[in-house]
Amino acid sequence: MKNLLIIFISVCIAVMFFSCKNNSKKENEMEKQFNEFLIKHEAVVKPLYKKLTEAYFTASITGEEADYNKAAEYEFEYTKIFTNIDDFEFLKKLKESGEIKSEVFARTLDVLYNSYLSNQADPAKLEEMIKLANEIDRKFSTFRANINGKELSDNDIEEILKTSTSSKEVKEAWIAVKELGPVVADDIKTLVKKRNELAKSLGFNNYHEMSLKLSDQDPEEITRIFDELDSLTRDNYALLKNEIDEYLAKKFNIKKEELRPWHYQNRFYQEAPKMYEVDLDKYYKDKNIEKLTIDYYSSIGLDITDIIAKSDLYEKPKKNQHAYCIDIDKDGDIRVLCNIKPNYYWMNTMLHEFGHAVYDKYIDRGLPFALIDPAHTFTTEAIAMLFGRLGSNAQWMQGMLGIDEVEKKKIAEEGFKTLRLEQLVFSRWAQVMYRFEKSMYENPDQDLNKLWWDLVEKYQLVTRPEGRDMPDWATKSHIATSPCYYHNYLLGELLASQLNYYITKNICKNDDYNMQSFYNNKEVGKFLIEKVFNPGAKYHWNTMIEKATGEKLTAKYYAMQFVK
């Protein structure tokens, strides 16, 4: 018995050894196959990605239909890569096998699998969606409000809404810019339904759910965070909203009850009215916004001169009137589109967009192409917001603009009050956007005009115009061209506060979390490069945040900074 047992054990050990050895070989073989796939995949993806991004950047500047069509063609070709059924089945087999052990390979597999899954649909239908989205984008880019026969840019409209004291004039400007709604609304509804068809064909309830899940977000968790933020900000916002209404009623010489959307100083009331004594615009009216941006980032060890050289920063006829950052080739060619004016808004916007740019610039280029991206879209928004907040920071203004100590003290309190107001106003606006898109994709046939104003009244506390039944929701470009994305801005604000807290405490060795500018502190740039930028998408976003700050994403630092 003993000998037989020894033999049995020996056989088992031999079998186990042989099996483990075979499994090891199998795993190595699977990773080898995946590596070979990546080499071939990237050889096709890289050049086409560059053609697409260059074409889109060009179209944004020219506004020409032909350029938008070219961008749409490249986008379809690029998207078509991810429709390949054989490639998807190969990735699915690898994912289900659990035999990709390399951390980088496993993460790359997850990212690619999600990219392919979202495109496993009829290529003809995908092409229709891309063409329609690009046509809508072109209409947004080329639309100009018309008042008494005079065409006005978005900057012109915003200037009227911000500076006029005439109810008649701001109403006229607001209504003129909302004329875009009927131009694009039907196309957007059609696009929403096509996106839902795609999502349902892939096993999701709707496109909103699919978008979140395929970007590593749990829809229920995101809604929970938004509910929590609603609860945290509701009462404070209501108090501030009363102050805003009193200020605006006095400005327009009307009763608070008469205030309507056009009185709130911008098209969507997504930015705070300029109601405090400090006039931030005056500090920037004679300044070189471009140079200030370069000098600031250089002071914290982040060089943007190469990015500036390739960017397009000033107004042109037919040019896209907004702002964005784009990584052209994921190999160093990063560009920013802006429409700079010497004012506070564009100072913040430049700091914001070049926050995106430095994130892109310092990602490890040795990663697989699929991972040469931020950990998540909201993590790059966080960096953009961290820096975008500085335009109203008295400490930053002293370092960059040279204001003296007396002036610094004079504007410090009002500057923070301005930032706090901006944050709470934006927080409530983001609630509208998130809940509108979520509900729209759940039921695109409902009365979207009513849904929009119901949410505006509930979360922004703004009274809808009497008797108005127009697709005002459709004038917000993100709904069409950046679907199911807007909630990431608010998540970005949460992370910006978390990073601000960590950097202030651990690098600046300070406990004044509202007066840090990081100016001339190259350790800040070093921390961001090493802990946030360089990893790219190597880790799940919450893993990266925990590695960088010691905690997963939390709302407590945002509340600490702006609510409590």
C-alpha positions, 0 to 999 in steps of 0.5 A: 500500500505504501509503495502504491501510495508513493507511486500514486503521489509521484504520478500526481506530482508529475501530472501536476508539474506537466500540467503547470508547465503546459499551462505556463506555456499556454499562458505565454503563448496567449500573451505572445499571440496578444502581443502579435495582435497589438503590433498588427493592430497598432500598425493600422490604428496609428496612422489612421488616428493621426489622419482623423485628428488632423482632419478634425482640427483643420475642420474646426478652424476652417468650418468648411463642409468639405473638411468636416466630411473628410474628418467624418470619412476618417472617423468611419475608417477608424471606427471600422477597425473596431467592428472586425468580428474576428478580432473581437472574438479573439479578444473575447476568447483571451478575456474569458480565458483569464490567461493574460497575466501581465498587468499592462497586457490585461489592462490593454485587453480590457480597454480594447475589448470595450472599444471593440464591443461598443462597435460590434454593429452594422458598419453601415449604421455606424457610418450613418451615425458618424456622418450625422454627428459630424453634420450636427457638429458643423451646424454648431460650428457655423451657426451665428446668432442674428440680431436685426440682420447682424451676425454675432459670434458666441463671444458677442452674445456672451458679452451682451448677456454679461454686461447689458442692464437691459432686459429687452437686450439680453432677452433678444440675445438669448432668444437669437442664440437659441434659434440654433435649437430647431436647426439641430433638434430633429437630427439630435433626436434621430442620432439618439435613437440610432445610438440606442439601437446600437446599445440594445443590439449589444445587450445594453438597455440604452446608449447612456448605460452602455457609455458609462459601463464601457468607460469603467463606470457603474451607472448606479454609482454615478447616480449615487454620487450625483444624489449625494452632491445634490444633497450636499449642495442644495441648501447652500446653493439655494441661499446663494441663488437668493443672493444672485437673484437679489443682485440681478433684480437690482441690476435689471431694475426688476422684481426677483419674480420677473427674472428669467433665463436670459438674466443670468449672464450666459446662455445656460447659466452654467457659469456664475454671474459676476456679482461680487465687487472684484472685477476679475476681467480688469486684471487681464484686459491688457495682459498677454493670456498666451504668455501668462499660460506659458510662464505659469506652467513653466514655473511648475516644471511643465513645458508647453512651448511646443504645444503652443507652437502647434495650437490655434488660439485666436478667433477666425471666421467660421472657426469653432467658437469653443475650446478643446485640446487634442492629441494628434498622434499620441507621440508628442503632437498635442494642440489646443484650440481656443478663441482668446480674448484678454479677460478672466474667462479666457485666462481660465479657459487657457489654464484649463485646456493646457491642463489637458495638454500637459497630461497628454504630453507626459504620458509614458509613450512606451505604453501600448497605443491603447493606454496612451490616454488619461486614466479616464476622461474625468481624470484629465478634466480634474487636472484641467479644473485644478489649474482652471480654478487659478484665474480667480486665486489671489495668490496666483494673481500675485505670482503671475500678475505682480499685484502687491500685498494690499491688492492681494488681500483686497481680492482674496476673499472676493476671489474665493467667493467667486470661485465658490459661487462658480463651483456651486452654480456649475454643480447644479448645472451639471445635475441638469445635464446628467439627468437630462441625458440619462432620461433622454436616452431612457425615453427619447420620445418623451417631451424633451422640451418639458423635461429640460425646463423641469430639470432647470427649475428643480436644480438651477432654480431658474423659472422657465419662460412662459409659453415657450415650447422650443428645443432649447436643450438642443443648443448645448453642443455636448448633448449631440457631439460629446454624449453621456460625457458631461457628468465627468466634468463634475467628477473632475471637480471632485478629483481636482479638490482631492488633488488640491488637498493632497498637494497642499498638505504633502508638497506645499506643507500648508493647510490653506487649501484655498490660497495655493497657486503652486507657482514656482513649485516644480515639485508639484509638476514632478508629482503630477508627472510621476503619479498622475500623467505618466501612468496613462491608462495603465491602471483603472482610474480609481486605482491611479487615484488611490496610488496618487493620493492614498484614497479612492475618489471621494466627494469629501474634499470638494465639500470641505472646500466649497460647501462646509 
